[in-house]
Amino acid sequence: MQSVKHKAGFVNIVGNPNVGKSTLMNLLVGERISIATFKAQTTRHRIMGILNTPEMQICFSDTPGVLKPNYKLQEQMLQFSESALQDADVLLYVTDMVETPDKNADFLEKVQRMTVPVLVLINKIDISDQKVLTQKVEEWHEVLPKAEIIPISALHKFNVDVVLKRIQELLPESPAYFDKDQWTDKPARFFVTEIIREKILLYYDKEIPYSVEVVVEQFKETDKNIHINAVIYVERDSQKGIIIGHQGVALKRISTEARKSLEKFFGKSIYLEVFVKVDKDWRQSERAMKSYGYQLE
């Protein structure tokens, strides 16, 4: 029987693209859950990472960066971010030393109205000085007067332990929401698609990474290895050619790099086959959004 003093709750991480939300999430959870690259709009879903200790369970939720949508996929991404305001016990609003508080004022208005504790984390303080940081803290205090403001550097792990300690203090008393050996709410296939998509984000330029969706068609696991068949969907034939590359060289590099990361992630030998198909203008299609898992319940 669990002690009455056990704490549990949902800690949702929101903010604009490219401020370091996914890097922070991975540090807080201690697992490499969210893909974190240098490109904006890396995260497309709400991804949960669960931190368990005997006394508590923190359900962290990483969300896509808040943006003004240009197509249906981005509309869904914004909905994932806004849904994180509805079910948080503690909200982490991540910003950085570069952006100003007037960016995406509509979203911030919703944050202002929240009744749960809000921690504003000013990330990337390693790229600035004390004077600019003091000014930033004052700016954010004006916009979100009820929020606590904590300067951090996710890259250098500075003050991340302070954030975690404060979250523990703010969590409500509650039994665990998930089994104590569970560290995410996502199935194994989800991480396969994320890792392949990460490699595409790293190796291709311009619009290509944002036009791509990855689907796992086969995932067969044994004690020693996993056989995976995955399909990379693009919006146009020209993009298919770029993904495959001359004599298949580009696709082979993606597959090799993804296989190495997957072996590290799952701790098993991976047999990975990757194909490329065209699903015309899928980012604007309700049908595609649904089939690729972007529709909110």
C-alpha positions in Angstrom: 0.0 0.0 0.0 1.3 3.4 -1.0 2.2 6.1 1.5 -0.3 9.0 1.6 2.7 11.3 1.0 3.4 9.9 -2.4 3.4 12.7 -5.0 2.4 12.5 -8.6 1.4 14.9 -11.4 1.7 16.2 -14.9 4.4 18.7 -15.7 3.9 20.1 -19.2 6.7 21.8 -21.1 5.6 24.5 -23.6 7.3 27.4 -25.5 8.2 28.7 -28.9 10.2 26.5 -31.4 13.9 26.0 -30.8 14.2 27.2 -27.2 15.5 23.9 -25.9 12.3 22.2 -24.7 13.3 18.7 -25.9 16.9 18.9 -24.5 15.5 19.9 -21.1 12.9 17.1 -21.2 15.6 14.5 -21.9 17.7 15.9 -18.9 14.7 15.9 -16.5 13.6 12.4 -17.4 17.1 10.9 -17.8 16.1 9.1 -21.0 16.5 10.2 -24.6 12.8 10.6 -25.4 12.3 13.7 -27.5 14.5 14.1 -30.6 16.4 17.3 -30.1 18.1 18.8 -33.2 19.1 22.3 -34.1 16.1 22.7 -36.4 12.8 24.3 -35.4 9.6 22.2 -35.4 11.4 19.1 -34.5 8.8 17.8 -32.1 5.4 17.2 -33.7 3.5 15.4 -31.0 3.1 15.6 -27.2 5.6 13.1 -25.9 5.5 11.9 -22.3 8.5 10.9 -20.3 7.9 9.5 -16.8 10.3 10.0 -13.9 9.8 7.5 -11.1 11.2 7.4 -7.6 9.8 5.5 -4.6 8.2 8.8 -3.3 7.0 10.4 -6.6 6.1 10.1 -10.2 6.5 13.1 -12.5 4.8 12.8 -15.9 6.7 15.2 -18.1 5.1 16.2 -21.4 7.1 17.7 -24.3 5.1 19.7 -26.9 5.7 21.1 -30.3 6.9 24.7 -30.4 4.1 27.3 -30.5 3.8 28.8 -33.9 1.3 30.5 -36.2 0.1 27.6 -38.4 0.6 27.7 -42.2 -0.9 24.2 -42.9 -3.0 21.5 -41.3 0.0 19.7 -39.7 1.0 22.9 -37.9 -2.6 23.4 -36.8 -2.5 20.0 -35.1 0.9 20.8 -33.6 -0.5 24.0 -32.1 -3.5 22.0 -30.7 -1.0 19.6 -29.0 0.7 22.6 -27.3 -2.6 24.2 -26.3 -3.9 20.9 -24.8 -0.9 21.0 -22.5 -2.4 24.0 -20.8 -5.5 22.1 -19.9 -4.1 19.2 -17.9 -1.0 20.5 -16.2 -0.3 20.3 -12.5 2.8 22.4 -13.1 3.6 24.3 -16.3 7.2 24.9 -17.5 7.3 27.8 -20.0 10.6 27.6 -21.7 12.1 30.7 -23.4 15.7 31.8 -24.1 18.0 34.8 -24.0 17.2 35.7 -27.6 13.4 35.8 -27.8 11.2 38.6 -26.5 8.0 38.1 -24.4 5.8 39.6 -27.1 6.3 36.6 -29.4 3.1 34.7 -29.7 1.1 36.9 -27.3 -2.1 35.0 -27.8 -0.6 31.8 -26.3 1.0 33.8 -23.4 -2.5 35.2 -22.6 -3.7 31.7 -22.0 -0.7 31.0 -19.8 -1.4 34.2 -17.8 -4.9 32.8 -17.0 -3.7 29.5 -15.6 -4.2 28.8 -11.9 -1.6 26.1 -11.6 2.1 27.0 -10.8 4.0 28.3 -13.8 7.8 28.2 -13.9 9.4 30.4 -16.6 12.7 28.9 -17.5 15.1 31.3 -19.3 17.4 28.9 -21.2 20.7 29.4 -23.0 22.0 31.8 -20.3 25.5 30.6 -21.2 25.4 32.8 -24.4 24.8 36.0 -22.5 25.8 38.1 -19.5 24.3 39.0 -16.1 23.1 42.5 -17.2 21.1 41.1 -20.1 19.8 38.3 -17.9 18.6 40.7 -15.3 16.7 42.7 -18.0 15.1 39.4 -19.3 14.0 38.4 -15.9 12.3 41.8 -15.4 10.6 41.6 -18.9 9.2 38.1 -18.1 8.1 39.2 -14.6 6.0 41.9 -16.2 4.3 39.6 -18.6 3.8 36.7 -16.1 3.8 38.3 -12.6 2.6 35.1 -10.9 5.2 32.9 -12.4 8.5 31.8 -10.8 11.5 32.6 -13.1 14.5 30.3 -13.1 17.5 31.0 -15.4 19.0 27.7 -16.9 21.3 26.3 -19.4 20.0 22.9 -20.6 23.2 22.4 -22.7 25.4 22.8 -19.7 22.9 21.3 -17.2 23.0 24.5 -15.2 20.1 24.8 -12.7 18.3 21.8 -14.1 18.5 20.2 -10.6 17.0 23.4 -9.1 14.1 23.1 -11.5 13.6 19.4 -10.6 13.6 20.2 -6.9 11.1 22.9 -7.3 8.8 20.7 -9.3 8.9 18.0 -6.6 7.9 20.7 -4.0 5.0 21.8 -6.2 3.6 18.4 -7.1 0.3 17.4 -5.5 0.0 14.4 -3.2 -1.3 11.5 -5.3 -0.8 7.9 -6.1 1.1 7.0 -9.3 -0.8 7.4 -12.6 1.3 4.7 -14.4 3.2 1.6 -13.4 6.5 2.5 -11.7 8.6 0.7 -14.4 7.0 2.7 -17.2 9.1 5.6 -18.6 6.9 6.8 -21.5 3.4 6.6 -22.8 4.5 6.0 -26.4 4.9 2.5 -28.0 8.3 1.3 -29.3 7.3 2.0 -32.9 6.9 5.7 -32.1 10.6 6.0 -31.2 11.6 4.2 -34.4 9.8 6.9 -36.5 11.2 9.7 -34.3 14.8 8.4 -34.7 14.5 8.0 -38.5 13.0 11.5 -38.7 15.8 12.9 -36.6 18.4 11.6 -39.1 16.4 13.2 -42.0 16.3 16.5 -40.0 20.1 16.3 -39.6 21.1 15.4 -43.2 18.6 17.2 -45.4 18.1 21.0 -45.9 15.3 23.4 -46.7 11.8 22.0 -46.9 12.6 18.3 -47.1 12.6 17.4 -43.3 9.2 19.2 -42.8 7.6 17.4 -45.8 8.5 14.0 -44.4 6.5 11.5 -42.3 7.7 8.1 -41.2 5.5 5.0 -40.7 6.7 1.7 -39.2 5.0 -1.1 -41.2 6.6 -4.0 -39.5 8.2 -4.3 -36.0 9.1 -7.9 -35.1 11.0 -8.4 -31.9 12.9 -11.4 -30.5 15.1 -11.8 -27.5 18.2 -10.7 -29.5 17.1 -8.6 -32.4 14.3 -6.5 -34.0 13.3 -6.6 -37.6 11.9 -3.2 -38.8 10.3 -2.1 -42.1 9.7 1.6 -42.3 8.3 3.9 -45.0 9.4 7.5 -45.4 6.5 9.5 -47.0 7.1 12.7 -48.9 4.8 15.1 -50.6 6.3 15.1 -54.1 8.2 12.9 -56.5 11.1 15.4 -56.6 11.5 15.0 -52.8 11.5 11.2 -53.2 14.5 11.5 -55.5 16.3 13.8 -53.0 15.7 11.4 -50.1 17.0 8.4 -52.0 19.9 10.3 -53.6 22.2 9.2 -56.5 22.2 5.4 -56.6 20.5 5.2 -53.2 23.5 6.7 -51.4 21.5 9.2 -49.3 18.9 6.7 -48.2 21.6 4.2 -47.3 23.3 6.8 -45.0 20.0 7.6 -43.3 19.3 3.9 -42.8 22.8 3.2 -41.4 22.7 6.1 -39.0 19.2 5.3 -37.8 20.1 1.6 -37.3 23.0 2.6 -35.0 20.8 4.9 -32.9 18.1 2.3 -32.7 20.5 -0.4 -31.5 21.7 2.0 -28.8 18.0 2.9 -27.9 16.7 -0.7 -27.8 19.9 -2.5 -26.8 19.5 -5.1 -29.5 20.6 -5.9 -33.0 18.4 -4.1 -35.5 17.6 -5.2 -39.1 16.2 -2.1 -40.7 14.7 -1.7 -44.2 13.5 1.7 -45.3 11.4 2.6 -48.3 10.4 6.0 -49.8 6.8 6.7 -51.0 4.9 9.7 -52.1 1.7 10.8 -50.3 0.8 14.0 -52.2 0.4 17.1 -50.0 -0.2 15.0 -46.9 0.4 17.9 -44.6 -2.9 19.5 -45.8 -4.9 16.3 -45.7 -7.4 15.4 -42.9 -7.1 11.8 -43.9 -3.3 11.8 -43.7 -3.3 13.7 -40.4 -5.5 11.0 -38.9 -3.6 8.0 -40.3 -0.3 9.5 -39.1 -1.6 10.0 -35.6 -1.9 13.7 -35.4 -5.6 14.0 -34.6 -6.3 14.9 -31.0 -8.9 12.7 -29.2 
